[in-house]
Amino acid sequence: RTLRAEQPAPRYQVGEPEKPQEKVRVYDILNAGPRHRFTVSGVLVSNCLYGQGPAAIAETLGCSQDAAETLLNSLFRAYPRLKQWINECKAEARDTGYTYSYWGDKVARRRPVLDAGFADRERRGHAERAAFNDRIQSTASDYCLMSVVALGQFFRDNKWPAKVVLTVHDSIIVECRPDITADVVAKMNEIMTGWPSGDLTLKADFKTGPTWGGVSKYKI
């Protein structure tokens, strides 16, 4: 049986994308209905944390650049701490030349972003985007890889008929004997959500099925 478990995500959630043939309508995320608020704000937060500006977001959402800028402003009004945090990351990168990942509530690994103080706009912009995006991506990657190591060791040491096959972004794919699916899911959830995380609560979602392409949500 194939299990796919997604490692804990950052504080935001990304909504399901619209169907390819549909254009995402432009909504005020503060006044939109629940479904569209979740979708549009999810795309906005995701793209914002990838460092995309109004032009790139307009292309993603299929709207004008002015509309995308209005949506971004609405997002930052709704979540003022997000904008403040992004600016803090950029300022720190300019001052120190580094960004970093977290482990729990402590600094884990440092990465140089020396161009954050560079005069060239393009090079500076790339470094500034990395200054905050890398904190999210690298932190998520560290948690995921630590879970891979711990799961593999547990399966080997306890001779469980299960094995870690591969990772897909922040997901871990495990194959196991069908009759121990519930036990494997429980152990994966214990390991993946058991790391030190400061004031955040780690969560993991699971899907199971007979093939990689035939999985469905598994409720713990």
N, C-alpha and C positions, 0 to 999 in steps of 0.2 A: 504494500500500500504506500502511496506517495503522500507525504505531508509537506505542506508549504507554510512556513511560519514567517511572519513579518516582524522584524526587529523593531523595538520602540521607535516611534517617530518623534520629531520635535513637537512644540506646543500646538502647532497648527495642523489642520487636516485639509486634504485636497479633495474636492468634490469630484464626482464622476464626470468625465467630459461629455459634451453634447454629441449627438450623432454627427458623423462627418459631413453629411449633406446639409445640416442645419447651421445657421449662423447664430451665435450667442447674442441675444438681445442685450442692450445696455440697460442696466438697472442701477438705481441708487441702493447700495447694499444695506443701508439702514432701514429702507422702507419696502424692499422687495419681499415677495413671499418666501417661505422657508426653503423650497427647493432651489429657486434661482439665487437666493442669497447664499446658500451653501456652495452652489456651483461657481458663481461669479467671484465671490470673495475667496473661494478656495484657489481658483486660478490666479487671482491677483496676489494673494499671499505667497503662493508658490513661486510665481514669476518674480515678485518683488524680492524674495529671498535669494533668487538666482541673480539678482542685480539688474534685472531688465527695467528699462525706463518706459515712458508712455508710447514711444514708437513701436517697440517690440511687443508690448502688451496689446496695443491696438491691432497689430497683425494677428496675434493669437486669438483675440476675442472677435475679430472681424468688425471692428468699429473704427471711428475716426480717432486721430491722435488726441484731439481735444476731449473727446468722450473718455478716452483711457486716462487722461490726466485728471479729469473730474472724478473718475472712479478711484484712482490712487489717492486723491485728496480725501475722499470719503473714507477710504480704508484707514488712512492715518488719523483721521478724526475719531474713528471708531476704536482704534487701537493706538493711542498716542505713545505708549511705551515702546511699541515696535519701531517707530521712526526714531525715537530717542536712542534705542539700543543700536540701531544701524549707524547712526551718527557717532555714537561712542566707539564702536568698532573701527570706523574709518579714522577717527581722531587718534586712537591708540596706535593704529598701524602707521600713521604719519609720524607720530612721536617716537615710536620704538623700532619700526621696521619689521614688526612681527605680528602674526596672528597665531591662534592656538586652538587646540581641541580641549574638551573638558573630560574629566573622569570624576563622576560625582559632582561635587561643587568646587573642585580644584583644577588648576591648569595641568594638562597632561603632556601634549606634544606641541612644540613650537614650529612654525613654518615662516620663513622669511617672505615678506611682501615689501621689498625695498623700494619698489616703484611707487608706493603710496605717496611719497613725498616728491615725486618727479614732476618736472614742469610740463612735460608732454601730456596732453589731456587724455589721449587714448591709453597710454601706458599707465597713467595714474588711475584712470577709471577702472581698468582691468584689475589692478592691485586693490583698489578700494572695494570692488565687488567681492574679491576673494577674501578680504578682511573679515566680512561677516558670513559669507556663504560657507567658507571653509570651516568655521566653527560648528556649523550644523552638520555638514556632510562628513567631516572627519570624525566628529563625535559619534554620529550614528554608525559609521564604519567600524570604529573601535569597539563599540558595544556588540555589533554583529559578529566581528571576528573573534572576540573573546568567547562569545556563545558557541561558535563553531568549535573552537578548541576544547571547551569544557564538555560539550555534547559528545564529541568524538572520543574523548578520554573516558567519559562515563560509560558509553556503549562498549568500549573495549574492555575496561576494567571489570564490568559486571556481566560481560558476555551476552549482552542483549542481541537478539536477531534484528538489529537496526544499524543503519550507517548514514552518515552525512554524505550527500552526493555532491552538492555544489551550492553556491550562493548566487542569487540574482538580485543585484542592488542590495536592498536591506532585507531580503528574504533568505531563508535557509531551507533547502530542500533535503528531506530525509526519507529514506526508504526503509520500511519495516514489515514484519510479518503482520498480516491483517488482524490477527486476534490480540495483538498487544497495542493496537492503535491508541486506545484511551490512556494506557500507561505511558506511552512515548509522548503523547501530547502533554500530559500532566508534568512529566519530567522536563520537557522543553520549556513549558511555561514557567516552571520553577527556576530554571537556570537563566532564561532570557530576561525575566523580570526581577531577578534577585541581585543585580549589580548595584553598587552604591550610586545614587542618583541625586543627592542633595535634596532639594525640596520638590523634585518632580516625581511623579508616579509612573514607573515604566509599565507598558502594556504590550502584549503580543497578540496578534490575530492569527487564526489557524484555518487552513483548508486541507481537506483530505480527499482521496479518491484512488481508483485503481490504476490511473495513468497520470502523467504530468499534466496532460491537457484536459483531464476529466475530474478536476477537483472542485469541491464545493465547500462553503463555509462550515466550519466545525465549531459548535458551541461548547465551551468548557463548562 
